[in-house]
Amino acid sequence: MVSAVVLAAGASTRMGKQKLLLPVGGEPLVRRTVGAVCMAGFDEVLVVLGSEHDQVRRALEGLPVRFALNPDFATGMGSSFRTGVQNLPDSAAAMFALADQPFVTAAEYRAVLEAYRRHNTPIVSVRYGDVMAPPHLFARELFPELAALQHGARSVLQRHRDETTVLTFSPDLLVDVDTPEDYELVKSRLSSGR
């Protein structure tokens, strides 16, 4: 079984309010992202919740997902990796995606899954031009390293770069919604159809 994990636990401190509930293209940002992951063909989708978890869960009603609650979300992204790994007892591998990337579509998530099935390397990682950023897929043998993280997965990616399949996506897709300025950029891109 290959799982997808969407990290949706953060407190959105730079936004000043829960960014995952902001409308993007007519639906909450988190629903747009998780919906795209659900269409990519993974065996299951696990959403790691934290800040304002009841409202975020409500925004995802009706989608075929499981939830895991990260009570330590305020300590950083490492705690969400840990929560994700602890809730994947049967998975041979898992892709970890961020809930705040509105321009990554089901096609990109599916490409990660297909690359893992085709190449069978322990990691499938993604570059947007020169920038390495999620989603990244990790085989089960690396779950203990993910569970030990304090922050993002960069250290695991660097340690295993010789065993990694790297996909290249368009730099246009690399938009995280972290600040009010990011959100305005996303809205203006969507309204202009870019």
VEXBALUM-610202 format. One record per residue: x, y, z of N, C-alpha, C, CB in turn. Coordinates in nm, 2 decimals. Glycine has a CB too. Example, Ala and Ser with C-alpha at 12.3 -4.5 7.8 and 13.67 -1.06 7.14 Angstrom:
// residues 2
    n_X    n_Y    n_Z   ca_X   ca_Y   ca_Z    c_X    c_Y    c_Z   cb_X   cb_Y   cb_Z
   1.32  -0.57   0.78   1.23  -0.45   0.78   1.32  -0.33   0.78   1.13  -0.45   0.90
   1.28  -0.22   0.71   1.37  -0.11   0.71   1.29   0.00   0.79   1.41  -0.06   0.57
END
This chain:
// residues 194
    n_X    n_Y    n_Z   ca_X   ca_Y   ca_Z    c_X    c_Y    c_Z   cb_X   cb_Y   cb_Z
   0.08  -0.12   0.00   0.00   0.00   0.00   0.09   0.12   0.00  -0.10   0.00   0.12
   0.05   0.22  -0.09   0.12   0.35  -0.09   0.03   0.45  -0.05   0.18   0.38  -0.23
   0.06   0.52   0.06  -0.02   0.63   0.12   0.02   0.77   0.08  -0.02   0.61   0.27
  -0.07   0.86   0.09  -0.04   1.00   0.08  -0.07   1.07   0.21  -0.11   1.07  -0.04
   0.02   1.15   0.26   0.00   1.22   0.39   0.00   1.37   0.36   0.11   1.18   0.49
  -0.11   1.44   0.39  -0.11   1.58   0.38  -0.09   1.65   0.51  -0.25   1.63   0.31
   0.01   1.73   0.52   0.05   1.80   0.65  -0.04   1.93   0.66   0.20   1.83   0.66
  -0.13   1.93   0.75  -0.23   2.04   0.76  -0.24   2.08   0.91  -0.36   2.00   0.70
  -0.13   2.08   0.98  -0.14   2.10   1.13  -0.10   2.24   1.17  -0.06   2.00   1.20
  -0.03   2.32   1.08   0.03   2.44   1.13  -0.07   2.55   1.17   0.11   2.49   1.02
  -0.01   2.64   1.25  -0.09   2.75   1.31  -0.11   2.87   1.23  -0.03   2.79   1.45
  -0.04   2.88   1.11  -0.05   2.99   1.02  -0.02   3.12   1.08  -0.20   3.00   0.96
   0.09   3.12   1.16   0.13   3.24   1.24   0.16   3.36   1.14   0.25   3.22   1.33
   0.22   3.34   1.03   0.26   3.45   0.94   0.13   3.51   0.87   0.36   3.40   0.84
   0.03   3.42   0.86  -0.09   3.47   0.79  -0.18   3.55   0.89  -0.18   3.36   0.74
  -0.17   3.52   1.02  -0.25   3.59   1.12  -0.39   3.52   1.14  -0.27   3.73   1.08
  -0.42   3.43   1.06  -0.55   3.35   1.08  -0.52   3.21   1.00  -0.68   3.42   1.02
  -0.61   3.12   1.02  -0.59   2.99   0.97  -0.60   2.99   0.82  -0.70   2.89   1.03
  -0.49   2.99   0.75  -0.48   3.00   0.61  -0.55   2.89   0.53  -0.34   3.01   0.56
  -0.55   2.77   0.59  -0.61   2.65   0.52  -0.76   2.67   0.50  -0.58   2.53   0.60
  -0.82   2.76   0.57  -0.97   2.78   0.55  -1.00   2.89   0.45  -1.03   2.81   0.68
  -0.89   2.96   0.41  -0.92   3.08   0.31  -0.97   3.02   0.18  -0.79   3.16   0.29
  -1.06   3.09   0.12  -1.11   3.05  -0.01  -1.01   3.06  -0.13  -1.24   3.12  -0.05
  -1.00   2.96  -0.20  -0.91   2.96  -0.32  -0.98   2.89  -0.43  -0.77   2.89  -0.29
  -1.02   2.96  -0.53  -1.09   2.90  -0.64  -1.23   2.85  -0.60  -1.01   2.79  -0.71
  -1.29   2.92  -0.50  -1.42   2.88  -0.47  -1.43   2.77  -0.36  -1.50   2.83  -0.58
  -1.32   2.73  -0.30  -1.33   2.63  -0.19  -1.21   2.66  -0.10  -1.32   2.48  -0.25
  -1.22   2.60   0.03  -1.11   2.63   0.12  -0.98   2.57   0.06  -1.14   2.57   0.26
  -0.87   2.64   0.09  -0.74   2.60   0.04  -0.71   2.46   0.07  -0.63   2.69   0.10
  -0.74   2.41   0.20  -0.71   2.27   0.23  -0.79   2.18   0.15  -0.73   2.25   0.39
  -0.91   2.21   0.12  -0.99   2.12   0.04  -0.94   2.11  -0.10  -1.14   2.16   0.04
  -0.90   2.22  -0.16  -0.84   2.22  -0.29  -0.72   2.12  -0.30  -0.80   2.36  -0.33
  -0.63   2.14  -0.20  -0.51   2.05  -0.20  -0.54   1.91  -0.17  -0.41   2.10  -0.09
  -0.62   1.88  -0.07  -0.65   1.74  -0.03  -0.73   1.67  -0.15  -0.73   1.73   0.10
  -0.82   1.75  -0.21  -0.90   1.70  -0.32  -0.81   1.65  -0.43  -1.00   1.80  -0.37
  -0.71   1.73  -0.46  -0.61   1.70  -0.57  -0.54   1.57  -0.53  -0.51   1.81  -0.60
  -0.49   1.56  -0.41  -0.42   1.44  -0.36  -0.51   1.32  -0.37  -0.37   1.45  -0.22
  -0.64   1.33  -0.34  -0.73   1.22  -0.34  -0.75   1.17  -0.49  -0.87   1.26  -0.29
  -0.74   1.25  -0.59  -0.76   1.21  -0.73  -0.63   1.15  -0.79  -0.80   1.33  -0.81
  -0.52   1.14  -0.71  -0.39   1.10  -0.77  -0.37   0.95  -0.78  -0.28   1.17  -0.70
  -0.46   0.87  -0.71  -0.45   0.73  -0.72  -0.37   0.66  -0.61  -0.38   0.70  -0.84
  -0.35   0.73  -0.50  -0.29   0.66  -0.38  -0.39   0.57  -0.32  -0.24   0.77  -0.28
  -0.34   0.47  -0.24  -0.43   0.37  -0.18  -0.51   0.43  -0.06  -0.35   0.25  -0.13
  -0.45   0.53   0.00  -0.53   0.60   0.10  -0.46   0.74   0.12  -0.52   0.52   0.24
  -0.54   0.83   0.18  -0.49   0.97   0.21  -0.52   0.99   0.36  -0.57   1.07   0.12
  -0.41   1.03   0.42  -0.41   1.06   0.57  -0.38   1.21   0.58  -0.30   0.98   0.65
  -0.47   1.28   0.65  -0.45   1.43   0.68  -0.41   1.45   0.82  -0.58   1.51   0.64
  -0.29   1.51   0.84  -0.25   1.54   0.98  -0.30   1.68   1.02  -0.09   1.53   0.99
  -0.38   1.68   1.12  -0.44   1.80   1.17  -0.38   1.85   1.30  -0.59   1.78   1.19
  -0.39   1.98   1.33  -0.34   2.03   1.45  -0.42   2.16   1.49  -0.19   2.07   1.43
  -0.37   2.27   1.45  -0.43   2.40   1.48  -0.57   2.41   1.42  -0.35   2.52   1.43
  -0.67   2.45   1.50  -0.81   2.46   1.46  -0.86   2.33   1.38  -0.83   2.58   1.36
  -0.83   2.22   1.44  -0.85   2.09   1.37  -1.00   2.07   1.34  -0.79   1.98   1.45
  -1.09   2.11   1.43  -1.23   2.09   1.40  -1.28   2.16   1.27  -1.32   2.13   1.52
  -1.23   2.28   1.26  -1.28   2.36   1.14  -1.21   2.30   1.01  -1.24   2.51   1.15
  -1.08   2.26   1.02  -1.01   2.21   0.91  -1.08   2.07   0.87  -0.86   2.19   0.93
  -1.11   1.99   0.97  -1.18   1.86   0.94  -1.31   1.89   0.87  -1.20   1.78   1.07
  -1.39   1.99   0.92  -1.52   2.02   0.86  -1.50   2.06   0.71  -1.59   2.13   0.94
  -1.39   2.13   0.68  -1.37   2.18   0.54  -1.34   2.06   0.45  -1.25   2.28   0.54
  -1.31   1.94   0.50  -1.28   1.83   0.42  -1.39   1.72   0.42  -1.15   1.76   0.47
  -1.51   1.76   0.48  -1.62   1.66   0.48  -1.65   1.61   0.35  -1.74   1.73   0.55
  -1.67   1.48   0.34  -1.71   1.41   0.22  -1.59   1.36   0.14  -1.79   1.51   0.14
  -1.47   1.40   0.17  -1.35   1.35   0.09  -1.31   1.21   0.16  -1.24   1.45   0.10
  -1.26   1.12   0.08  -1.22   0.99   0.13  -1.08   0.99   0.19  -1.22   0.89   0.01
  -1.08   1.04   0.32  -0.95   1.06   0.39  -0.97   1.01   0.53  -0.91   1.21   0.39
  -0.85   0.98   0.59  -0.84   0.95   0.73  -0.78   1.07   0.80  -0.76   0.82   0.76
  -0.79   1.09   0.93  -0.73   1.20   1.00  -0.65   1.15   1.11  -0.84   1.29   1.05
  -0.54   1.22   1.14  -0.46   1.20   1.26  -0.43   1.33   1.32  -0.32   1.12   1.23
  -0.45   1.34   1.45  -0.43   1.47   1.52  -0.29   1.48   1.58  -0.54   1.48   1.63
  -0.22   1.59   1.55  -0.09   1.62   1.61  -0.10   1.72   1.72   0.01   1.67   1.49
  -0.10   1.67   1.84  -0.12   1.76   1.96   0.01   1.86   1.97  -0.14   1.69   2.08
   0.12   1.82   1.91   0.25   1.89   1.93   0.28   1.98   1.81   0.36   1.80   1.95
   0.17   2.02   1.73   0.20   2.09   1.61   0.28   2.22   1.63   0.07   2.13   1.54
   0.26   2.28   1.74   0.33   2.41   1.77   0.49   2.39   1.77   0.28   2.47   1.90
   0.53   2.27   1.79   0.68   2.25   1.80   0.75   2.24   1.66   0.71   2.12   1.87
   0.67   2.24   1.55   0.73   2.24   1.42   0.68   2.12   1.34   0.88   2.24   1.43
   0.73   2.13   1.21   0.68   2.03   1.11   0.73   1.89   1.15   0.73   2.06   0.98
   0.84   1.87   1.22   0.89   1.74   1.26   0.78   1.66   1.33   1.01   1.75   1.34
   0.70   1.73   1.41   0.60   1.66   1.49   0.49   1.60   1.40   0.54   1.75   1.60
   0.46   1.67   1.29   0.36   1.62   1.19   0.41   1.50   1.11   0.32   1.74   1.10
   0.54   1.51   1.08   0.60   1.38   1.02   0.59   1.27   1.11   0.75   1.41   0.98
   0.62   1.29   1.24   0.61   1.18   1.34   0.47   1.13   1.35   0.66   1.24   1.48
   0.37   1.22   1.36   0.23   1.18   1.37   0.19   1.10   1.24   0.14   1.31   1.38
   0.23   1.15   1.13   0.20   1.08   1.00   0.25   0.94   1.00   0.25   1.15   0.88
   0.38   0.92   1.03   0.45   0.79   1.03   0.38   0.70   1.13   0.60   0.81   1.07
   0.35   0.75   1.25   0.28   0.66   1.35   0.15   0.61   1.31   0.27   0.74   1.48
   0.09   0.68   1.21  -0.05   0.64   1.17  -0.05   0.57   1.03  -0.14   0.76   1.16
   0.07   0.51   0.99   0.08   0.44   0.87   0.13   0.30   0.89   0.18   0.51   0.77
   0.05   0.22   0.97   0.11   0.08   1.00   0.13  -0.01   0.89   0.01   0.02   1.10
   0.05   0.01   0.78   0.06  -0.09   0.67   0.12  -0.04   0.54  -0.08  -0.14   0.64
   0.18   0.08   0.54   0.22   0.14   0.42   0.36   0.10   0.38   0.21   0.29   0.43
   0.38   0.07   0.25   0.51   0.04   0.20   0.59   0.17   0.17   0.50  -0.05   0.07
   0.51   0.27   0.15   0.57   0.40   0.12   0.47   0.51   0.14   0.63   0.41  -0.03
   0.51   0.63   0.16   0.42   0.74   0.17   0.47   0.87   0.11   0.38   0.77   0.32
   0.38   0.94   0.04   0.42   1.07  -0.01   0.37   1.17   0.09   0.35   1.10  -0.15
   0.45   1.27   0.12   0.42   1.38   0.21   0.40   1.51   0.13   0.53   1.39   0.33
   0.28   1.56   0.15   0.25   1.69   0.07   0.21   1.80   0.17   0.13   1.66  -0.03
   0.22   1.92   0.13   0.18   2.03   0.22   0.04   2.08   0.18   0.28   2.15   0.20
  -0.04   2.12   0.28  -0.17   2.16   0.25  -0.19   2.29   0.19  -0.25   2.15   0.38
  -0.08   2.37   0.18  -0.09   2.51   0.13  -0.02   2.54   0.00  -0.02   2.60   0.24
  -0.02   2.43  -0.09   0.04   2.45  -0.23  -0.08   2.44  -0.33   0.15   2.34  -0.26
  -0.15   2.55  -0.36  -0.27   2.54  -0.44  -0.25   2.51  -0.58  -0.34   2.67  -0.42
  -0.13   2.52  -0.64  -0.11   2.50  -0.78  -0.05   2.37  -0.82  -0.01   2.61  -0.83
  -0.02   2.28  -0.72   0.02   2.15  -0.74  -0.11   2.07  -0.76   0.11   2.08  -0.63
  -0.12   2.00  -0.87  -0.25   1.93  -0.91  -0.24   1.78  -0.90  -0.29   1.97  -1.05
  -0.35   1.71  -0.92  -0.35   1.57  -0.91  -0.25   1.51  -1.01  -0.49   1.51  -0.95
  -0.23   1.57  -1.12  -0.13   1.52  -1.22   0.01   1.51  -1.16  -0.13   1.60  -1.35
   0.05   1.61  -1.09   0.19   1.61  -1.03   0.19   1.51  -0.92   0.22   1.75  -0.97
   0.09   1.50  -0.83   0.09   1.40  -0.72   0.10   1.26  -0.79  -0.03   1.41  -0.63
   0.02   1.24  -0.89   0.02   1.11  -0.96   0.16   1.08  -1.02  -0.09   1.10  -1.07
   0.23   1.18  -1.07   0.36   1.16  -1.13   0.46   1.11  -1.02   0.42   1.29  -1.19
   0.44   1.16  -0.90   0.53   1.11  -0.79   0.50   0.96  -0.76   0.50   1.19  -0.66
   0.37   0.93  -0.75   0.34   0.79  -0.73   0.39   0.70  -0.84   0.18   0.77  -0.72
   0.37   0.74  -0.96   0.41   0.65  -1.08   0.56   0.64  -1.08   0.36   0.71  -1.21
   0.63   0.75  -1.05   0.78   0.74  -1.04   0.83   0.64  -0.94   0.84   0.87  -1.02
   0.76   0.63  -0.83   0.80   0.53  -0.72   0.77   0.39  -0.78   0.72   0.56  -0.59
   0.66   0.37  -0.84   0.62   0.24  -0.89   0.72   0.20  -1.00   0.48   0.23  -0.94
   0.76   0.29  -1.08   0.85   0.26  -1.19   0.99   0.24  -1.15   0.84   0.37  -1.30
   1.04   0.32  -1.06   1.19   0.32  -1.03   1.22   0.25  -0.90   1.24   0.46  -1.02
   1.12   0.24  -0.81   1.13   0.17  -0.69   1.25   0.22  -0.60   1.15   0.02  -0.71
   1.29   0.34  -0.61   1.39   0.40  -0.52   1.33   0.44  -0.39   1.46   0.53  -0.59
   1.41   0.44  -0.28   1.35   0.48  -0.15   1.29   0.62  -0.14   1.46   0.46  -0.04
   1.33   0.71  -0.23   1.28   0.84  -0.23   1.25   0.89  -0.37   1.38   0.94  -0.16
   1.13   0.95  -0.38   1.10   1.03  -0.50   1.09   1.17  -0.45   0.97   0.98  -0.58
   1.17   1.26  -0.51   1.16   1.40  -0.46   1.14   1.49  -0.58   1.29   1.45  -0.39
   1.10   1.62  -0.55   1.06   1.71  -0.66   1.14   1.84  -0.65   0.91   1.74  -0.64
   1.18   1.88  -0.77   1.24   2.01  -0.79   1.15   2.10  -0.88   1.38   1.99  -0.86
   1.14   2.22  -0.83   1.07   2.32  -0.91   1.18   2.42  -0.96   0.96   2.40  -0.83
   1.23   2.40  -1.08   1.35   2.47  -1.13   1.47   2.43  -1.04   1.32   2.62  -1.12
   1.52   2.52  -0.97   1.64   2.49  -0.88   1.60   2.46  -0.74   1.73   2.61  -0.88
   1.47   2.47  -0.71   1.43   2.45  -0.57   1.37   2.32  -0.54   1.33   2.56  -0.53
   1.43   2.25  -0.44   1.37   2.12  -0.39   1.26   2.15  -0.29   1.48   2.03  -0.33
   1.14   2.10  -0.32   1.03   2.13  -0.23   0.93   2.01  -0.24   0.96   2.26  -0.26
   0.84   2.00  -0.14   0.74   1.89  -0.14   0.64   1.90  -0.26   0.66   1.89  -0.01
   0.58   1.79  -0.30   0.57   1.67  -0.22   0.70   1.58  -0.24   0.45   1.59  -0.26
   0.73   1.50  -0.14   0.83   1.40  -0.15   0.77   1.27  -0.10   0.96   1.44  -0.07
   0.82   1.16  -0.17   0.77   1.02  -0.13   0.89   0.95  -0.07   0.72   0.95  -0.25
   0.86   0.87   0.04   0.96   0.80   0.12   0.92   0.66   0.13   1.00   0.87   0.25
   1.01   0.56   0.11   0.98   0.42   0.14   0.98   0.40   0.29   1.08   0.33   0.07
   0.91   0.29   0.33   0.89   0.26   0.47   1.03   0.25   0.55   0.82   0.13   0.49
   1.13   0.21   0.49   1.26   0.20   0.55   1.31   0.33   0.61   1.37   0.13   0.46
   1.26   0.44   0.55   1.30   0.57   0.60   1.21   0.63   0.70   1.31   0.66   0.48
   1.10   0.57   0.73   1.00   0.62   0.83   1.07   0.66   0.96   0.89   0.53   0.85
   1.16   0.57   1.02   1.22   0.61   1.14   1.30   0.74   1.14   1.32   0.50   1.19
   1.36   0.76   1.02   1.44   0.89   1.01   1.34   1.01   1.00   1.52   0.89   0.88
   1.22   0.99   0.94   1.12   1.10   0.93   1.07   1.12   1.07   1.01   1.06   0.83
   1.05   1.02   1.15   0.99   1.03   1.28   1.08   1.11   1.38   0.96   0.89   1.34
   1.21   1.11   1.34   1.31   1.18   1.43   1.33   1.33   1.39   1.44   1.11   1.42
   1.26   1.37   1.28   1.29   1.51   1.24   1.24   1.61   1.34   1.22   1.53   1.10
   1.31   1.73   1.34   1.26   1.84   1.41   1.18   1.94   1.32   1.37   1.92   1.47
   1.22   1.95   1.19   1.16   2.04   1.10   1.12   1.97   0.97   1.25   2.16   1.07
   1.16   2.02   0.86   1.13   1.96   0.73   1.22   1.84   0.70   1.14   2.06   0.62
   1.21   1.78   0.59   1.27   1.65   0.55   1.41   1.67   0.48   1.18   1.57   0.47
   1.46   1.80   0.47   1.58   1.82   0.39   1.69   1.73   0.43   1.62   1.97   0.41
   1.71   1.71   0.56   1.83   1.63   0.60   1.82   1.48   0.55   1.84   1.63   0.76
   1.70   1.43   0.55   1.68   1.29   0.50   1.70   1.29   0.35   1.53   1.24   0.53
   1.65   1.39   0.28   1.67   1.40   0.14   1.82   1.41   0.10   1.60   1.52   0.08
   1.90   1.49   0.18   2.04   1.50   0.15   2.12   1.37   0.18   2.10   1.61   0.24
   2.08   1.31   0.29   2.15   1.18   0.33   2.13   1.07   0.23   2.10   1.13   0.47
   2.02   1.07   0.16   1.99   0.96   0.07   1.98   1.01  -0.08   1.86   0.90   0.11
   2.05   1.12  -0.11   2.04   1.17  -0.25   2.08   1.07  -0.36   2.11   1.30  -0.26
   2.17   0.98  -0.32   2.21   0.88  -0.42   2.11   0.77  -0.45   2.34   0.82  -0.38
   2.00   0.77  -0.37   1.90   0.67  -0.38   1.77   0.73  -0.42   1.88   0.58  -0.26
   1.77   0.84  -0.49   1.65   0.93  -0.51   1.62   0.94  -0.65   1.67   1.06  -0.44
   1.49   0.93  -0.69   1.44   0.97  -0.82   1.40   1.11  -0.81   1.33   0.87  -0.87
   1.45   1.20  -0.89   1.41   1.34  -0.89   1.32   1.38  -1.00   1.54   1.43  -0.88
   1.20   1.43  -0.98   1.12   1.48  -1.08   1.13   1.63  -1.09   0.97   1.44  -1.05
   1.12   1.69  -1.21   1.12   1.83  -1.22   0.99   1.88  -1.26   1.23   1.87  -1.33
   0.93   1.97  -1.18   0.81   2.04  -1.21   0.83   2.19  -1.24   0.71   2.03  -1.09
   0.73   2.25  -1.30   0.74   2.39  -1.34   0.76   2.48  -1.21   0.62   2.43  -1.42
   0.85   2.57  -1.21   0.86   2.66  -1.10   0.73   2.74  -1.07   0.98   2.76  -1.12
   0.65   2.75  -1.17   0.52   2.82  -1.15   0.43   2.76  -1.05   0.44   2.83  -1.28
   0.45   2.63  -1.02   0.37   2.55  -0.93   0.41   2.58  -0.79   0.38   2.40  -0.96
   0.53   2.63  -0.77   0.59   2.64  -0.63   0.54   2.77  -0.56   0.74   2.64  -0.63
   0.42   2.76  -0.51   0.36   2.87  -0.43   0.31   2.81  -0.30   0.25   2.95  -0.51
   0.37   2.85  -0.19   0.31   2.82  -0.06   0.23   2.94  -0.01   0.42   2.78   0.04
   0.12   2.92   0.05   0.04   3.03   0.10   0.08   3.05   0.25  -0.11   3.01   0.08
   0.18   3.14   0.27   0.22   3.16   0.41   0.18   3.30   0.46   0.37   3.14   0.42
   0.17   3.40   0.38   0.15   3.54   0.42   0.03   3.60   0.34   0.28   3.62   0.40
  -0.02   3.71   0.39  -0.13   3.77   0.32  -0.09   3.81   0.17  -0.17   3.90   0.39
   0.04   3.84   0.15   0.09   3.87   0.02   0.09   3.75  -0.07   0.24   3.93   0.02
   0.12   3.63  -0.01   0.11   3.51  -0.09  -0.03   3.48  -0.13   0.17   3.39  -0.01
  -0.12   3.51  -0.04  -0.26   3.48  -0.07  -0.31   3.57  -0.18  -0.35   3.50   0.06
  -0.27   3.70  -0.18  -0.31   3.79  -0.28  -0.26   3.75  -0.42  -0.27   3.94  -0.25
  -0.13   3.70  -0.42  -0.07   3.65  -0.54  -0.15   3.53  -0.60   0.07   3.61  -0.52
  -0.19   3.44  -0.51  -0.27   3.32  -0.56  -0.40   3.37  -0.62  -0.29   3.22  -0.44
  -0.47   3.46  -0.55  -0.60   3.50  -0.60  -0.59   3.57  -0.73  -0.67   3.60  -0.49
  -0.48   3.65  -0.75  -0.46   3.73  -0.87  -0.43   3.63  -0.99  -0.36   3.84  -0.86
  -0.35   3.53  -0.96  -0.32   3.43  -1.06  -0.44   3.35  -1.10  -0.21   3.33  -1.01
  -0.52   3.31  -1.01  -0.64   3.24  -1.04  -0.74   3.32  -1.12  -0.71   3.19  -0.91
  -0.75   3.45  -1.08  -0.85   3.53  -1.15  -0.80   3.56  -1.30  -0.87   3.66  -1.08
  -0.67   3.56  -1.32  -0.62   3.58  -1.45  -0.60   3.45  -1.53  -0.49   3.66  -1.45
  -0.63   3.34  -1.47  -0.63   3.21  -1.54  -0.49   3.16  -1.56  -0.69   3.22  -1.67
  -0.39   3.21  -1.47  -0.25   3.16  -1.49  -0.22   3.04  -1.39  -0.15   3.27  -1.47
END
